[in-house]
Amino acid sequence: MDVRYDYQTKLVGIDEEAALRLLLEDVIDGREGCFCLTSSKDMAPAEALRIYRSKDAIEKLFHSLKSEVEIKPVRVWTEDAVFGVLLIGFIAQLMISLTRYFVKPVKRMSTKFIIDALKKLTVTMVSMGNGLKKRFYSNFNEVNRAILADFISET
């Protein structure tokens, strides 16, 4: 049986023997987990692990679509309708991912927290006459203010 172990820590210069000693003394405590990855295809273990991890990322995306973006069981009767519902969900997930990428204060926030913050934002439009309308924004917090900072100006 081939057994491999990986341990990641801050970069320090130690030899393999010292690394193994660190592993045995400080890391291995009897509560470690392991998994066995098998494949019906003939491939290198590293390649099998890469494929497994990419599959895990896709499963996490679908979990987020169902639980956070709230794509519920689809009750439609055509393939196009199913495609449309999933497309809207993926676009919502993409917008949240782009928000995390470009807006530093929300980079590490959960999808649910971002959505909840945006749902609380309220815009009230008042007609001023002559076709003019004034917008009043309320229920701001630091999350939706950071996300929408470039789109609105508070007066």
C-alpha positions in Angstrom: 0.0 0.0 0.0 1.3 3.4 -0.9 0.7 6.0 1.8 1.3 9.7 1.3 0.8 12.6 3.6 0.7 16.3 3.1 1.0 19.0 5.7 0.9 22.7 4.8 2.3 25.3 7.2 4.2 28.6 6.9 7.3 28.3 4.7 10.2 27.3 6.9 13.4 25.6 6.0 13.5 22.1 7.6 14.7 18.8 6.3 12.4 15.8 5.7 13.3 14.1 9.0 12.3 17.2 11.0 9.2 17.6 8.9 8.2 14.0 9.7 8.9 14.5 13.4 6.7 17.7 13.4 4.0 15.7 11.7 4.1 12.9 14.2 4.4 15.1 17.3 2.2 18.0 16.5 -0.3 17.0 13.9 -1.2 13.3 14.1 -3.4 12.9 17.1 -5.6 9.9 16.2 -8.5 12.1 14.8 -7.2 12.3 11.2 -9.5 11.4 8.4 -8.7 9.6 5.2 -10.5 8.8 2.0 -10.0 6.3 -0.8 -10.3 7.5 -4.3 -10.9 4.8 -6.9 -11.4 5.1 -10.6 -12.4 2.8 -13.4 -10.0 4.7 -15.7 -6.2 4.1 -15.8 -4.8 7.5 -14.7 -2.1 8.9 -12.3 -3.3 9.4 -8.7 -2.6 13.2 -9.0 -4.8 13.4 -12.1 -7.6 11.5 -10.3 -7.4 13.8 -7.3 -7.5 16.9 -9.6 -10.7 15.6 -11.3 -12.2 14.8 -7.9 -11.5 18.2 -6.6 -13.0 19.9 -9.7 -16.1 17.8 -9.3 -16.4 18.9 -5.7 -16.3 22.6 -6.8 -19.2 21.9 -9.2 -21.2 20.2 -6.4 -20.6 23.2 -4.1 -21.9 25.5 -6.9 -25.1 23.4 -7.2 -25.5 23.4 -3.4 -25.2 27.2 -3.4 -27.7 27.5 -6.2 -30.2 25.4 -4.2 -29.7 26.7 -0.7 -28.5 30.3 -1.2 -29.8 31.5 -4.6 -32.9 29.4 -3.8 -33.4 27.6 -7.0 -36.2 25.3 -5.8 -37.4 22.1 -7.5 -38.3 23.2 -11.0 -41.9 22.7 -11.9 -41.8 23.2 -15.6 -42.9 21.1 -18.6 -40.4 22.0 -21.3 -36.6 21.6 -21.6 -36.3 25.3 -22.5 -38.0 26.3 -19.3 -35.7 24.1 -17.2 -32.7 25.7 -19.1 -34.1 29.2 -18.4 -34.5 28.6 -14.7 -31.0 27.2 -14.4 -29.5 30.0 -16.6 -31.0 32.7 -14.3 -29.6 30.9 -11.3 -26.1 30.7 -12.8 -26.3 34.4 -13.7 -27.2 35.2 -10.1 -24.3 33.1 -8.9 -22.0 34.7 -11.4 -23.0 38.2 -10.2 -22.3 37.3 -6.6 -18.9 35.8 -7.6 -18.0 39.0 -9.5 -19.1 41.1 -6.6 -16.8 39.2 -4.3 -14.0 39.6 -6.8 -14.3 43.4 -7.3 -15.7 44.6 -4.0 -13.0 43.9 -1.3 -15.3 44.3 1.8 -17.4 41.3 0.7 -14.7 39.1 -0.6 -15.0 36.5 2.2 -18.8 36.9 2.9 -21.2 34.1 2.4 -23.6 34.3 -0.5 -26.6 34.3 1.8 -25.2 37.2 3.8 -24.7 39.3 0.6 -28.2 38.5 -0.7 -29.8 39.3 2.7 -27.9 42.7 2.8 -29.1 43.6 -0.8 -32.7 42.5 -0.1 -32.9 45.1 2.8 -32.0 48.0 0.6 -35.1 50.2 -0.2 -35.5 52.8 -2.9 -38.4 55.2 -2.7 -39.2 57.3 -5.8 -41.1 60.6 -5.4 -42.6 62.4 -8.4 -41.5 66.1 -8.2 -43.6 67.3 -11.1 -42.6 68.1 -14.6 -41.6 64.5 -15.1 -38.8 64.7 -12.5 -38.4 62.0 -9.9 -36.3 62.0 -6.8 -34.9 58.8 -5.4 -34.5 58.2 -1.6 -32.4 55.3 -0.5 -32.8 53.7 2.9 -31.8 50.7 4.9 -28.2 51.0 4.0 -25.5 49.0 5.7 -21.8 48.6 5.1 -22.4 45.6 2.8 -24.8 47.1 0.3 -23.1 50.5 0.5 -19.8 48.9 -0.5 -21.5 46.9 -3.4 -23.4 49.9 -4.7 -21.0 52.7 -4.0 -20.2 53.4 -7.7 -23.9 53.3 -8.8 -25.5 55.7 -6.4 -24.6 58.9 -4.8 -26.1 59.8 -1.4 -27.4 63.3 -1.0 
